[in-house]
Amino acid sequence: MKLPQTAEVVIIGGGVMGASTAYHLALKGCRDVLLLERESFFGMQATGKCAGGIRYQFSPEINVRLSQLSLPMLDRFEEELGQPIDLRYCGYLFLLTREEDVAAFRQNVEMQHRLGVQTEWLTPAQIAEMAPLIDLEGVLAGTFHAHDGLADPNSVVQGYVSGARRLGAKLLNDVEVIDIHVAGERVQGVATTRGEVATSVVVNAAGPWAGVVGRMAGVDIPIVPVRRQIVVTSPIPEIPPDFPFTIDFAQSLYFHREGPGILTGMSNQDEPVSFDQSLDAEWELTHMEAAMKRLPILKRAGLASHWAGLYEVSPDAHPILGRIPEIEGFYCIGGFSGHGFQHGPACGLLLAEEILDGAAHTLDITPLNADRFRKGQEIVEYNVV
Ligand SMILES: Cc1cc2nc3c(=O)[nH]c(=O)nc-3n(C[C@H](O)[C@H](O)[C@H](O)COP(=O)(O)OP(=O)(O)OC[C@H]3O[C@@H](n4cnc5c(N)ncnc54)[C@H](O)[C@@H]3O)c2cc1C
């Protein structure tokens, strides 16, 4: 397809955030939307490399509320968009090994109950009954919410891409945005590897590259890339179909069933900010040693695949969602810091409302505004994995 010379809205980035925004703009009647993705396929970066976890268990209210909007959208996804997304509600099981985490999670569970999320508090004996394959050494307590689980990120992106196209939006691959034209503090257009597009609205949905795209418009968007790795094992027949998405919270170590094997990840807290997506073999060893201690049956499995991807990290591990105040017509949907896939449906809808109606109204997103870092209004999140 030829690059259009104008568009009402240009979206930079075709991961879950860009695709959801394009779909929801078009659904609300704004059809002259142009999404530009530099890769040859959509969803190849953070979204396609993610673990697919979806949960209600968060520590700040805003994340629970985003889940309460977003996860029901995933429930309705196939009906609305005609695209199956392999939804599995296996539950999320958090394992707590530090007294301070036990105290913080008690408060989280209270808040979750207040919002209507029925997270269960578990003793080690109850965890042993629920997940007998897990070694519970050092585990003091746990939390479990049965309606947390998994969905397939690539299917969600594809569903939104096809849905947006059916509504008339244009979504192009192999087009890189290389500059954003701003005059008189207003967006005027973008320069791409295939030519210029005039527009008065630009959405920065560039994920780990959101900071780079911000600089194209001359603004500081504090979102940085941090490498995270995943290992998927060969089949382990003993893993039951209802094996929960298990998180050893203190170690940032997680497991879930992936086909007939296990997918596991562990966050290296000393990982420097960088766009490096090569596999760190040394960290993989550290990760697998910890994983085999917690889930000893992994010793019997082989390696099926492994990869590295990038978290898009903001200073308070929360998204920057909405208008960028310095430049009229410039919006950001980024900085989800490792748990954005599940909030893609909700955030695309909320940003479409902000762009077309002047403010998001399905949920108040003012706590996620770009100005909060300058004003010292950062959000405190405890459940970052
Ligand atoms: C290992 C790992 C595990 C994760 N696990 C989970 C999980 O279990 N649950 C969960 O909810 N989240 C998880 N996440 C986080 C989740 O993947 C992200 O929060 C989410 O996918 C971000 O989506 P995005 O659309 O902002 O970014 P991306 O998917 O990275 O999309 C941004 C797109 O912008 C494109 N782009 C960048 N610059 C330009 C440019 N100049 N011109 C054109 N295109 C450009 C990129 O090519 C990219 O495709 C995980 C992430 C990783 C890395």
Ligand as a Chemical Component Dictionary entry (heavy atoms), coordinates in Angstrom:
data_LIG
# 
_chem_comp.id                   LIG 
_chem_comp.type                 NON-POLYMER 
_chem_comp.pdbx_formal_charge   0 
_chem_comp.three_letter_code    LIG 
# 
loop_
_chem_comp_atom.comp_id 
_chem_comp_atom.atom_id 
_chem_comp_atom.alt_atom_id 
_chem_comp_atom.type_symbol 
_chem_comp_atom.charge 
_chem_comp_atom.model_Cartn_x 
_chem_comp_atom.model_Cartn_y 
_chem_comp_atom.model_Cartn_z 
_chem_comp_atom.pdbx_ordinal 
LIG C1  C1  C 0 9.967  -11.172 28.689 1  
LIG C2  C2  C 0 8.722  -10.366 28.880 2  
LIG C3  C3  C 0 7.647  -10.904 29.591 3  
LIG C4  C4  C 0 6.471  -10.161 29.765 4  
LIG N1  N1  N 0 5.402  -10.753 30.383 5  
LIG C5  C5  C 0 4.213  -10.085 30.469 6  
LIG C6  C6  C 0 3.069  -10.731 31.000 7  
LIG O1  O1  O 0 3.106  -11.889 31.406 8  
LIG N2  N2  N 0 1.916  -10.027 31.058 9  
LIG C7  C7  C 0 1.826  -8.740  30.610 10 
LIG O2  O2  O 0 0.741  -8.147  30.716 11 
LIG N3  N3  N 0 2.900  -8.111  30.075 12 
LIG C8  C8  C 0 4.090  -8.753  29.993 13 
LIG N4  N4  N 0 5.185  -8.134  29.448 14 
LIG C9  C9  C 0 5.091  -6.708  29.085 15 
LIG C10 C10 C 0 4.398  -6.506  27.763 16 
LIG O3  O3  O 0 4.993  -7.322  26.792 17 
LIG C11 C11 C 0 4.501  -5.031  27.362 18 
LIG O4  O4  O 0 4.113  -4.193  28.436 19 
LIG C12 C12 C 0 3.594  -4.708  26.160 20 
LIG O5  O5  O 0 3.665  -5.734  25.203 21 
LIG C13 C13 C 0 4.008  -3.370  25.562 22 
LIG O6  O6  O 0 3.329  -3.226  24.331 23 
LIG P1  P1  P 0 3.724  -2.041  23.350 24 
LIG O7  O7  O 0 2.780  -2.084  22.232 25 
LIG O8  O8  O 0 3.846  -0.789  24.150 26 
LIG O9  O9  O 0 5.229  -2.374  22.911 27 
LIG P2  P2  P 0 5.768  -3.274  21.696 28 
LIG O10 O10 O 0 5.048  -4.555  21.593 29 
LIG O11 O11 O 0 7.264  -3.342  21.815 30 
LIG O12 O12 O 0 5.383  -2.428  20.422 31 
LIG C14 C14 C 0 6.068  -1.244  20.068 32 
LIG C15 C15 C 0 6.307  -1.301  18.579 33 
LIG O13 O13 O 0 6.810  -0.050  18.133 34 
LIG C16 C16 C 0 7.660  -0.313  17.027 35 
LIG N5  N5  N 0 8.488  0.885   16.831 36 
LIG C17 C17 C 0 9.382  1.422   17.697 37 
LIG N6  N6  N 0 9.932  2.544   17.171 38 
LIG C18 C18 C 0 9.359  2.716   15.946 39 
LIG C19 C19 C 0 9.520  3.687   14.924 40 
LIG N7  N7  N 0 10.382 4.704   15.057 41 
LIG N8  N8  N 0 8.777  3.576   13.797 42 
LIG C20 C20 C 0 7.891  2.533   13.641 43 
LIG N9  N9  N 0 7.723  1.570   14.581 44 
LIG C21 C21 C 0 8.441  1.664   15.715 45 
LIG C22 C22 C 0 8.432  -1.543  17.471 46 
LIG O14 O14 O 0 8.981  -2.224  16.361 47 
LIG C23 C23 C 0 7.353  -2.336  18.187 48 
LIG O15 O15 O 0 6.738  -3.311  17.362 49 
LIG C24 C24 C 0 6.373  -8.839  29.250 50 
LIG C25 C25 C 0 7.452  -8.296  28.526 51 
LIG C26 C26 C 0 8.603  -9.053  28.320 52 
LIG C27 C27 C 0 9.739  -8.453  27.536 53 
# 
loop_
_chem_comp_bond.comp_id 
_chem_comp_bond.atom_id_1 
_chem_comp_bond.atom_id_2 
_chem_comp_bond.value_order 
_chem_comp_bond.pdbx_ordinal 
LIG C1  C2  SING 1  
LIG C2  C3  SING 2  
LIG C2  C26 DOUB 3  
LIG C3  C4  DOUB 4  
LIG C4  N1  SING 5  
LIG C4  C24 SING 6  
LIG N1  C5  DOUB 7  
LIG C5  C6  SING 8  
LIG C5  C8  SING 9  
LIG C6  O1  DOUB 10 
LIG C6  N2  SING 11 
LIG N2  C7  SING 12 
LIG C7  O2  DOUB 13 
LIG C7  N3  SING 14 
LIG N3  C8  DOUB 15 
LIG C8  N4  SING 16 
LIG N4  C9  SING 17 
LIG N4  C24 SING 18 
LIG C9  C10 SING 19 
LIG C10 O3  SING 20 
LIG C10 C11 SING 21 
LIG C11 O4  SING 22 
LIG C11 C12 SING 23 
LIG C12 O5  SING 24 
LIG C12 C13 SING 25 
LIG C13 O6  SING 26 
LIG O6  P1  SING 27 
LIG P1  O7  DOUB 28 
LIG P1  O8  SING 29 
LIG P1  O9  SING 30 
LIG O9  P2  SING 31 
LIG P2  O10 DOUB 32 
LIG P2  O11 SING 33 
LIG P2  O12 SING 34 
LIG O12 C14 SING 35 
LIG C14 C15 SING 36 
LIG C15 O13 SING 37 
LIG C15 C23 SING 38 
LIG O13 C16 SING 39 
LIG C16 N5  SING 40 
LIG C16 C22 SING 41 
LIG N5  C17 SING 42 
LIG N5  C21 SING 43 
LIG C17 N6  DOUB 44 
LIG N6  C18 SING 45 
LIG C18 C19 SING 46 
LIG C18 C21 DOUB 47 
LIG C19 N7  SING 48 
LIG C19 N8  DOUB 49 
LIG N8  C20 SING 50 
LIG C20 N9  DOUB 51 
LIG N9  C21 SING 52 
LIG C22 O14 SING 53 
LIG C22 C23 SING 54 
LIG C23 O15 SING 55 
LIG C24 C25 DOUB 56 
LIG C25 C26 SING 57 
LIG C26 C27 SING 58 
# 
